Amino acid sequence: MQAKKRYLFLLSTGTCLILLFCLGGLQVPVLSRRSHSRRDDRSLSGSHPGQRWRRFLGPLQTFSSWQPERSDEYNGHISPRQKREGNLGVYTDKRCRMDSCFNFSLCKKNGFKVYVYPVQKGEKMSESYQNILSSIEGSRFYTSDPSQACLFVLSLDTLDRDQLSPQYVHNLRAKVQSLPLWNEGRNHIIFNLYSGTWPDYTEDLGFDIGYAMLAKASISTENFRPNFDVSIPLFSKDHPRTGGERGYLKHNTIPPFRKYMLVFKGKRYLTGIGSDTRNALYHVHNSEDVVLLTTCKHGKDWQKHKDARCDKDNAEYDKYDYREMLYNSTFCLVPRGRRLGSFRFLEALQAACVPVMLSNGWELPFSEIIDWNTAAVWGDERLLLQIPSTVRSIHQDKILSLRQQTQFLWEAYFNSVEKIVLTTLEIIQDRVLRHTSRSYLMWNSLPGGLFTLPQYSTALRDFPFYYAKLGIKPYPKFTAIIHVVTPLVSQSQPVMKLLMAVAKSQYCAQVIVLWNCDKPLPAKQRWPATAVPVLVIEGESKVISSRFLPYDTIPTDAVLSLDEDTVLSTTEVDFAFTVWQSFPDRIVGYPARSHFWDSNKERWGYTSKWTNDYSMVLTGAAIYHKYYHYLYTSYLPATLKTMVDQMSNCEDILMNFLVSSVTKLPPIKVTQKKQYKETMMGQTSRASRWADPDHFAQRQTCMNKFASWFGTMPLVHSQMRLDPVLFKDQVSILRKKYRDIERL
């Protein structure tokens, strides 16, 4: 009995001591070596001996005004490893979000404008970073006035922050801190492709980025700050600045299987980070439909570290051509390298080879707006042996869908430096102007977010690209815009006949006469009486581009664009509009032209020869969606529009360039009378221009200027012409709906 009481007493005493120790009421002596460390830890946590809870000196700040504490003193009391990690720019202000680390007030007055710091004399800059800055300076976001800017971009090259790289910029911290507009990085964005160095390749940028946003390749989900940073793809120095190549999928094959099921060809790292994943690939390589090749032969001292498999791997590696494998495989493995990202990612997208991601923890490029589940397959580095069976189990319908989406994403966002940069800026603009941001569908379906401007509308039904997806049709009327440049002197002028013919169309809702003539507006009674409203407005500054302004007075989806000397019948107008209703995203019209490559002069040529091949439909007699007026005005640079206005020429070519770059499709030519060209040439107002050799030479120049800005030739050739049913058939004319067309 006494023994039991002693045991209970000892148990209760021990429990009390433990409780006192845990609650801080008992001070336990420690060795002097550790006491210093313990005091430091407490000082860092804001406490002192005898005080376990931090004392708050005032009310909590709101989240929007929160500012992280950064102090050099902090780094003086921790281990060197912790100090390195604490200094990593990517880890600083990890809780930053747009509401806490971005000043929205800078964007209220002038909208979303981007300022690039002037290049400092003597500073080296890589070609890739020059391309990034050039893309920004050539965009509609650029401003040379820092007082108008919402976002700032450094002229200091931050792309390669590997200290062993020749592109590494030294003393970047001091250079950045000395910038007068730095403001601890607020409203700045920093572009980076490579961070860290041997052996651990951390995400260290080597300087404190403050409150700046990161547009970074190979960024991990752990360090990525959602809705603040932007994950960008890793691209090579040879990546084109503008334009970019089309995807390699020319036609769909059913079933969608290729020679190989899964391929990879690349370096194998014998030691260091990233070596485990690629070293294990030989386990699933079967030399038949799963071909995963690696080589040790890279670096100066690879032979010092080579293992027993190196010679065999190197010999197998040399047997296969990488491009041939890439274009003939259904899936392409994208394993991590030294860093999480890899060049294989963009290469697979372009080749229509569905990427199989094998890089745990990688925040995929533009993950904020792209649904990668529709274009890629996720693997796990820890479950490598399951990858072949996983891809084999994917249904062929899904494979076809994945492959098509790779092509859309490649061409919409990744095939040039310019598109990567513009996508980054558009993402940030959507965050800043939240009330006019794009929907997820706009980003992930044709034509993509870069051509779908939310400032025009945020409703899908207002764009010509989504009618089929929404199951709707455009408004069944059109607005005619007649461009007039000659004075009205007679009621028998071609413009009067044209106005009457158009107004009689059953689909015409309104006629707008755009008066770009130097003479004053004619009196209202000079215009003929019609069954539809006729609105006469003066062109802005009397320039030719004013015909493509997004006038609020256009109530319909469709615009019938006409030159004053165009000769069309009511039947021709009705048929053209009927065709357009089936192709609302394209230009549908009558006068067609074509382009060609002149190998002797090594430049693009323009031809008006009547052939079965065309790539443009001139806007002197064409129907298109009114959204293209807004896109022409807001998307195209002022330099191109100014050139067009100064020459009073080429506006129709520029509109064709724009629409074809959006749709990746040719315009549509509809039936026209054989005398159309001769009749128009006989009209006095245009005859001099069309017969003028300078006019034709200007159009040749325009072709090459426009192709240079777009970075490629967007025009697409076509041999399709749409005629009415029973057109020219040997049947009774009474059985034909558009019978008058054959009589013209």
ZAGUSE-194245 format. One record per residue (C-alpha): x, y, z; residue in one letter. Coordinates in steps of 0.1 Angstrom, whole numbers, padded with zeros to 4 digits, always signed. Example, Ala and Ser with C-alpha at 12.3 -4.5 7.8 and 13.67 -1.06 7.14 Angstrom:
<sites>
+0123-0045+0078A/+0137-0011+0071S/
</sites>
This chain:
<sites>
+0000+0000+0000M/+0028+0024+0010Q/+0047+0015-0022A/+0016+0024-0043K/+0013+0058-0026K/+0050+0065-0033R/+0045+0056-0070Y/+0014+0079-0073L/+0033+0107-0056F/+0063+0104-0080L/+0040+0102-0110L/+0021+0134-0100S/+0053+0152-0092T/+0068+0143-0126G/+0036+0154-0144T/+0037+0188-0127C/+0074+0193-0136L/+0066+0185-0172I/+0037+0209-0173L/+0059+0237-0157L/+0086+0231-0183F/+0062+0232-0212C/+0045+0264-0200L/+0078+0282-0195G/+0076+0285-0158G/+0107+0265-0153L/+0142+0276-0166Q/+0164+0247-0175V/+0201+0255-0176P/+0219+0246-0209V/+0255+0246-0221L/+0269+0280-0229S/+0274+0270-0266R/+0236+0265-0269R/+0225+0293-0247S/+0237+0318-0273H/+0217+0300-0300S/+0186+0299-0278R/+0188+0337-0271R/+0192+0344-0308D/+0162+0322-0317D/+0141+0341-0292R/+0153+0375-0304S/+0143+0365-0339L/+0108+0354-0328S/+0103+0387-0310G/+0104+0373-0274S/+0128+0375-0244H/+0135+0352-0215P/+0104+0347-0194G/+0081+0358-0222Q/+0068+0330-0244R/+0042+0350-0265W/+0050+0378-0288R/+0037+0412-0276R/+0019+0431-0304F/+0024+0469-0300L/-0007+0479-0319G/-0037+0466-0339P/-0031+0442-0367L/-0026+0458-0401Q/-0049+0450-0430T/-0037+0425-0456F/-0036+0451-0483S/-0012+0473-0464S/+0010+0444-0451W/+0047+0447-0457Q/+0071+0419-0449P/+0101+0427-0427E/+0135+0425-0443R/+0166+0433-0424S/+0203+0425-0428D/+0204+0420-0391E/+0182+0390-0395Y/+0209+0372-0415N/+0236+0378-0390G/+0224+0353-0364H/+0217+0323-0385I/+0238+0296-0402S/+0255+0302-0435P/+0230+0278-0453R/+0200+0296-0438Q/+0216+0329-0447K/+0219+0318-0483R/+0183+0307-0484E/+0171+0339-0467G/+0189+0360-0493N/+0173+0342-0522L/+0153+0368-0542G/+0127+0342-0551V/+0120+0335-0514Y/+0117+0371-0503T/+0082+0384-0497D/+0068+0350-0503K/+0033+0361-0493R/+0032+0389-0519C/+0000+0391-0539R/-0014+0418-0562M/-0034+0433-0533D/-0004+0436-0510S/+0026+0443-0532C/+0013+0461-0562F/+0003+0497-0565N/-0029+0498-0585F/-0031+0536-0584S/-0004+0539-0610L/-0027+0522-0635C/-0058+0543-0630K/-0050+0573-0650K/-0033+0560-0682N/-0044+0523-0681G/-0019+0495-0684F/+0013+0510-0698K/+0048+0495-0695V/+0080+0514-0692Y/+0115+0500-0700V/+0144+0516-0683Y/+0170+0531-0706P/+0199+0508-0714V/+0229+0519-0693Q/+0262+0525-0712K/+0286+0496-0710G/+0261+0470-0697E/+0262+0437-0715K/+0229+0422-0726M/+0221+0388-0741S/+0203+0386-0774E/+0173+0369-0757S/+0169+0398-0733Y/+0172+0423-0762Q/+0144+0404-0779N/+0122+0407-0747I/+0128+0444-0745L/+0122+0449-0782S/+0089+0430-0780S/+0077+0452-0752I/+0088+0484-0769E/+0070+0474-0801G/+0038+0465-0783S/+0007+0487-0777R/+0015+0487-0739F/+0048+0506-0742Y/+0053+0541-0730T/+0085+0561-0730S/+0072+0583-0701D/+0077+0567-0667P/+0051+0589-0652S/+0025+0572-0673Q/+0037+0536-0665A/+0018+0510-0646C/+0045+0484-0649L/+0083+0487-0651F/+0109+0465-0667V/+0146+0466-0660L/+0171+0472-0688S/+0196+0451-0667L/+0198+0416-0681D/+0183+0392-0654T/+0178+0362-0676L/+0208+0342-0666D/+0217+0343-0629R/+0240+0313-0630D/+0273+0326-0616Q/+0293+0303-0639L/+0276+0316-0670S/+0293+0342-0693P/+0260+0360-0695Q/+0259+0366-0657Y/+0257+0403-0647V/+0277+0411-0617H/+0269+0436-0589N/+0232+0434-0599L/+0220+0441-0564R/+0237+0475-0562A/+0227+0484-0597K/+0191+0476-0590V/+0190+0494-0557Q/+0204+0526-0574S/+0175+0529-0598L/+0155+0559-0589P/+0121+0543-0597L/+0129+0509-0580W/+0108+0516-0550N/+0117+0482-0534E/+0105+0465-0566G/+0069+0476-0565R/+0052+0474-0599N/+0083+0458-0615H/+0085+0426-0633I/+0118+0406-0636I/+0124+0381-0664F/+0145+0351-0656N/+0154+0318-0674L/+0182+0304-0654Y/+0188+0307-0616S/+0212+0291-0592G/+0244+0273-0600T/+0263+0241-0594W/+0257+0219-0575P/+0222+0225-0562D/+0208+0249-0588Y/+0185+0267-0564T/+0161+0293-0575E/+0184+0321-0562D/+0186+0352-0584L/+0215+0366-0564G/+0198+0398-0555F/+0168+0410-0535D/+0138+0413-0558I/+0118+0431-0531G/+0081+0434-0541Y/+0087+0427-0578A/+0069+0401-0597M/+0088+0373-0613L/+0083+0360-0649A/+0105+0330-0644K/+0112+0297-0661A/+0116+0264-0642S/+0099+0279-0611I/+0086+0254-0585S/+0051+0253-0571T/+0066+0258-0537E/+0082+0292-0545N/+0056+0303-0571F/+0033+0331-0558R/-0001+0325-0573P/-0017+0354-0591N/+0015+0374-0586F/+0044+0356-0604D/+0041+0343-0640V/+0057+0310-0650S/+0072+0313-0685I/+0087+0285-0707P/+0124+0279-0710L/+0134+0290-0745F/+0167+0289-0764S/+0187+0319-0777K/+0176+0309-0812D/+0139+0312-0804H/+0125+0337-0830P/+0117+0372-0818R/+0085+0376-0838T/+0064+0354-0861G/+0076+0320-0853G/+0071+0287-0871E/+0037+0270-0874R/+0031+0237-0856G/+0041+0205-0875Y/+0006+0190-0875L/-0005+0194-0911K/-0034+0169-0910H/-0051+0146-0886N/-0045+0109-0888T/-0071+0084-0876I/-0062+0065-0855P/-0037+0091-0842P/-0008+0067-0834F/+0027+0072-0848R/+0057+0050-0852K/+0068+0054-0816Y/+0046+0056-0785M/+0070+0074-0762L/+0105+0090-0769V/+0132+0110-0753F/+0167+0119-0763K/+0189+0141-0741G/+0218+0144-0716K/+0222+0121-0686R/+0236+0137-0655Y/+0259+0113-0636L/+0260+0133-0604T/+0241+0162-0588G/+0206+0174-0588I/+0184+0161-0617G/+0205+0130-0622S/+0182+0105-0605D/+0153+0110-0630T/+0173+0106-0662R/+0195+0079-0648N/+0165+0057-0644A/+0150+0061-0679L/+0168+0029-0692Y/+0145+0008-0671H/+0115+0016-0694V/+0135+0018-0727H/+0126-0011-0750N/+0141+0000-0783S/+0108-0006-0801E/+0080+0018-0794D/+0094+0032-0761V/+0128+0048-0770V/+0144+0068-0742L/+0180+0077-0750L/+0205+0094-0728T/+0242+0102-0732T/+0270+0109-0707C/+0291+0126-0733K/+0287+0163-0723H/+0309+0186-0703G/+0347+0187-0702K/+0354+0160-0676D/+0325+0136-0683W/+0349+0106-0686Q/+0361+0111-0650K/+0325+0104-0638H/+0312+0079-0663K/+0296+0048-0651D/+0293+0012-0665A/+0264+0021-0687R/+0279+0052-0704C/+0295+0035-0734D/+0264+0015-0742K/+0241+0045-0738D/+0264+0067-0759N/+0264+0041-0787A/+0226+0037-0786E/+0222+0075-0785Y/+0241+0080-0818D/+0219+0056-0837K/+0187+0078-0837Y/+0180+0111-0852D/+0163+0134-0827Y/+0140+0152-0852R/+0129+0120-0868E/+0119+0106-0833M/+0102+0138-0823L/+0080+0140-0854Y/+0071+0103-0854N/+0061+0098-0818S/+0027+0100-0801T/+0041+0111-0767F/+0073+0129-0758C/+0088+0125-0723L/+0098+0158-0707V/+0119+0149-0677P/+0135+0175-0655R/+0171+0185-0661G/+0193+0204-0637R/+0164+0227-0633R/+0127+0218-0634L/+0121+0231-0669G/+0135+0218-0702S/+0138+0228-0739F/+0120+0195-0746R/+0087+0211-0735F/+0084+0236-0764L/+0100+0212-0789E/+0072+0186-0781A/+0045+0212-0784L/+0056+0223-0818Q/+0060+0188-0831A/+0024+0179-0820A/+0040+0152-0797C/+0019+0152-0765V/+0043+0161-0736P/+0045+0137-0707V/+0056+0157-0678M/+0082+0141-0655L/+0092+0170-0633S/+0077+0169-0599N/+0069+0203-0585G/+0072+0223-0617W/+0047+0251-0621E/+0039+0248-0658L/+0042+0279-0681P/+0012+0303-0679F/-0006+0279-0656S/-0028+0307-0644E/-0046+0308-0678I/-0038+0276-0696I/-0056+0243-0689D/-0027+0219-0693W/-0049+0189-0688N/-0061+0194-0723T/-0026+0193-0739A/-0003+0173-0716A/+0000+0142-0695V/+0013+0142-0660W/+0038+0117-0647G/+0055+0112-0614D/+0092+0108-0610E/+0087+0083-0582R/+0064+0061-0605L/+0086+0060-0636L/+0078+0024-0644L/+0041+0032-0647Q/+0046+0058-0674I/+0044+0034-0705P/+0012+0017-0693S/-0003+0051-0685T/+0002+0065-0720V/-0009+0032-0736R/-0042+0034-0717S/-0051+0068-0732I/-0080+0065-0757H/-0073+0075-0793Q/-0100+0102-0792D/-0082+0118-0762K/-0049+0116-0780I/-0063+0134-0810L/-0077+0161-0788S/-0044+0165-0769L/-0024+0167-0801R/-0047+0194-0816Q/-0045+0215-0784Q/-0006+0214-0785T/-0007+0231-0819Q/-0031+0257-0807F/-0011+0266-0776L/+0022+0266-0795W/+0010+0290-0821E/-0010+0312-0798A/+0015+0317-0769Y/+0049+0300-0774F/+0063+0301-0810N/+0081+0334-0805S/+0096+0356-0778V/+0071+0383-0786E/+0041+0360-0779K/+0057+0348-0746I/+0062+0384-0735V/+0028+0396-0747L/+0011+0367-0729T/+0029+0376-0697T/+0018+0413-0700L/-0018+0403-0709E/-0020+0381-0678I/-0008+0410-0656I/-0032+0434-0673Q/-0061+0410-0666D/-0052+0411-0629R/-0050+0449-0629V/-0082+0455-0649L/-0102+0428-0633R/-0135+0441-0646H/-0123+0436-0682T/-0104+0403-0679S/-0106+0374-0702R/-0125+0342-0694S/-0108+0308-0692Y/-0125+0298-0725L/-0110+0328-0743M/-0075+0317-0733W/-0080+0280-0741N/-0098+0281-0774S/-0091+0296-0808L/-0079+0323-0816P/-0065+0326-0781G/-0063+0354-0755G/-0039+0377-0775L/-0065+0383-0802F/-0095+0384-0779T/-0094+0419-0764L/-0116+0421-0733P/-0117+0459-0736Q/-0140+0453-0765Y/-0163+0430-0746S/-0162+0403-0719T/-0192+0385-0734A/-0183+0356-0757L/-0213+0362-0779R/-0198+0395-0791D/-0169+0378-0808F/-0171+0360-0841P/-0150+0330-0829F/-0175+0315-0804Y/-0208+0314-0823Y/-0204+0276-0829A/-0194+0269-0793K/-0223+0288-0780L/-0247+0274-0805G/-0258+0309-0817I/-0258+0328-0850K/-0248+0364-0858P/-0274+0391-0860Y/-0292+0385-0894P/-0286+0421-0907K/-0256+0441-0918F/-0245+0477-0918T/-0230+0490-0950A/-0201+0515-0948I/-0195+0533-0981I/-0161+0551-0982H/-0165+0584-1002V/-0135+0605-1012V/-0148+0624-1042T/-0173+0653-1041P/-0210+0647-1049L/-0217+0665-1081V/-0244+0643-1098S/-0272+0620-1089Q/-0259+0596-1115S/-0226+0590-1098Q/-0216+0554-1090P/-0220+0560-1052V/-0257+0569-1056M/-0264+0537-1076K/-0244+0517-1051L/-0263+0532-1022L/-0297+0524-1037M/-0287+0488-1045A/-0274+0481-1010V/-0304+0498-0993A/-0328+0474-1012K/-0311+0444-0997S/-0334+0424-0974Q/-0305+0421-0949Y/-0295+0457-0948C/-0302+0475-0914A/-0284+0508-0920Q/-0261+0525-0945V/-0233+0547-0932I/-0216+0571-0957V/-0181+0579-0945L/-0173+0613-0959W/-0135+0615-0963N/-0137+0641-0991C/-0121+0675-0987D/-0153+0692-0997K/-0180+0700-0971P/-0208+0675-0964L/-0236+0676-0990P/-0270+0687-0979A/-0292+0660-0965K/-0317+0663-0994Q/-0289+0655-1019R/-0290+0618-1007W/-0317+0596-1021P/-0346+0584-1001A/-0342+0548-0990T/-0362+0522-0969A/-0333+0520-0944V/-0316+0548-0924P/-0287+0565-0941V/-0262+0582-0918L/-0235+0605-0932V/-0205+0611-0909I/-0172+0628-0915E/-0141+0607-0913G/-0117+0613-0885E/-0088+0635-0898S/-0099+0625-0933K/-0074+0595-0932V/-0081+0562-0950I/-0078+0542-0917S/-0109+0559-0904S/-0130+0535-0925R/-0120+0508-0899F/-0127+0527-0868L/-0151+0510-0843P/-0180+0533-0847Y/-0207+0531-0820D/-0233+0537-0847T/-0228+0502-0861I/-0256+0482-0846P/-0251+0449-0863T/-0224+0422-0861D/-0217+0423-0899A/-0201+0452-0918V/-0204+0455-0955L/-0173+0476-0965S/-0176+0493-0999L/-0156+0517-1020D/-0176+0545-1035E/-0171+0532-1071D/-0179+0496-1064T/-0206+0482-1087V/-0228+0455-1071L/-0264+0445-1075S/-0288+0438-1046T/-0287+0401-1054T/-0249+0400-1052E/-0250+0417-1018V/-0277+0393-1005D/-0257+0362-1016F/-0224+0375-1001A/-0241+0381-0967F/-0257+0347-0968T/-0223+0331-0973V/-0208+0353-0945W/-0234+0340-0920Q/-0217+0306-0923S/-0182+0320-0919F/-0186+0349-0895P/-0149+0350-0885D/-0136+0355-0921R/-0136+0381-0948I/-0162+0372-0975V/-0163+0393-1007G/-0157+0398-1043Y/-0124+0414-1056P/-0096+0389-1049A/-0059+0394-1050R/-0029+0372-1042S/+0007+0372-1029H/+0038+0353-1040F/+0074+0350-1031W/+0098+0366-1056D/+0129+0345-1053S/+0149+0368-1076N/+0143+0399-1054K/+0139+0378-1022E/+0108+0396-1012R/+0070+0392-1012W/+0051+0403-1042G/+0016+0414-1048Y/-0004+0405-1079T/-0039+0414-1093S/-0038+0388-1120K/-0070+0369-1124W/-0062+0333-1116T/-0078+0305-1096N/-0056+0312-1067D/-0061+0341-1042Y/-0051+0350-1006S/-0068+0384-1001M/-0103+0397-1006V/-0102+0435-1009L/-0124+0455-0985T/-0137+0476-1014G/-0166+0450-1015A/-0164+0426-0986A/-0183+0416-0955I/-0166+0409-0921Y/-0174+0411-0884H/-0173+0445-0868K/-0149+0432-0841Y/-0121+0435-0867Y/-0126+0473-0867H/-0117+0473-0830Y/-0088+0449-0835L/-0075+0470-0864Y/-0076+0502-0842T/-0064+0488-0809S/-0041+0459-0818Y/-0021+0471-0847L/+0008+0495-0840P/+0005+0532-0849A/+0035+0529-0872T/+0016+0507-0897L/-0016+0527-0896K/+0004+0560-0900T/+0021+0545-0931M/-0012+0535-0946V/-0027+0569-0939D/+0003+0588-0954Q/+0001+0567-0986M/-0038+0565-0987S/-0032+0530-0998N/-0028+0494-0985C/-0055+0496-0957E/-0073+0466-0973D/-0041+0446-0974I/-0034+0453-0938L/-0069+0442-0928M/-0064+0409-0947N/-0031+0404-0929F/-0048+0410-0895L/-0078+0387-0901V/-0056+0359-0915S/-0032+0361-0886S/-0062+0357-0863V/-0080+0329-0880T/-0050+0311-0897K/-0074+0307-0926L/-0079+0324-0961P/-0107+0347-0969P/-0137+0335-0990I/-0143+0347-1025K/-0179+0346-1038V/-0192+0346-1073T/-0189+0378-1093Q/-0196+0389-1128K/-0168+0389-1153K/-0172+0426-1160Q/-0166+0435-1124Y/-0130+0445-1129K/-0136+0462-1162E/-0165+0481-1148T/-0146+0493-1118M/-0116+0503-1140M/-0139+0524-1160G/-0149+0545-1130Q/-0131+0578-1130T/-0125+0580-1093S/-0104+0549-1091R/-0091+0545-1126A/-0062+0568-1120S/-0051+0551-1088R/-0053+0516-1102W/-0035+0526-1134A/-0008+0545-1115D/+0024+0524-1113P/+0033+0541-1080D/+0001+0528-1065H/+0010+0493-1074F/+0046+0497-1062A/+0033+0510-1029Q/+0013+0479-1024R/+0044+0458-1030Q/+0062+0477-1003T/+0033+0473-0979C/+0033+0436-0983M/+0069+0434-0971N/+0065+0460-0943K/+0035+0442-0929F/+0052+0408-0932A/+0081+0422-0913S/+0059+0435-0884W/+0039+0402-0881F/+0072+0383-0882G/+0058+0359-0908T/+0035+0358-0938M/+0000+0352-0923P/-0019+0352-0957L/-0031+0318-0967V/-0037+0308-1003H/-0071+0293-1014S/-0087+0281-1046Q/-0122+0279-1032M/-0150+0300-1047R/-0185+0298-1034L/-0213+0300-1060D/-0251+0299-1056P/-0267+0264-1059V/-0274+0256-1096L/-0251+0284-1107F/-0246+0280-1145K/-0264+0247-1144D/-0285+0239-1175Q/-0318+0241-1157V/-0347+0266-1157S/-0338+0300-1144I/-0370+0299-1123L/-0354+0271-1101R/-0325+0293-1091K/-0327+0316-1060K/-0300+0340-1071Y/-0309+0340-1108R/-0299+0376-1114D/-0262+0369-1107I/-0260+0349-1140E/-0274+0377-1160R/-0247+0403-1149L/
</sites>
